[in-house]
Amino acid sequence: MALADSFGDLHGGKLHGESLWRAAEAYGNANDPGDQRKVLQRLVQEAPQDPRRAESRSDAEKIPANAPATSPTDLKPALQTPAPPSDPAARKPVPLQPPRKHRPTSDPCTSSSGR
């Protein structure tokens, strides 16, 4: 979907239709008919010159309008910043721990114990 949205104008718009078609196939393979239907409808609306437009329309009509969608394609989560702590002591920066020193482990295959 990101390819269709970001680079859809490349190659005379062919990449847009191709990306939507591949996304619809992926949603179908993932057994996600709701999102597959949404993507097929986008292809029909946004790529009128695509050779798979008629097939996309037909496939979208076969999927019920209330088919379940498993990915939140319509919702983009808003970035949330954590609320500042109410305790002034909690606002103090936490000191960073020094990195741990690597202690080599002995390898019985390479040790010189005489075995």
Number of C-alpha atoms within 10 A of each C-alpha: 16 11 13 21 12 10 15 21 13 11 9 8 16 17 19 24 25 19 20 28 23 15 20 27 16 14 21 15 11 12 14 18 23 20 24 27 27 19 24 27 21 20 26 21 11 16 20 13 12 18 12 17 21 13 12 22 17 14 15 22 13 11 14 11 12 9 13 14 16 13 11 9 11 8 7 7 7 6 6 6 6 6 6 9 9 8 8 8 8 10 10 8 7 7 6 6 6 6 6 6 6 6 6 6 6 8 8 9 8 8 9 8 7 4 7
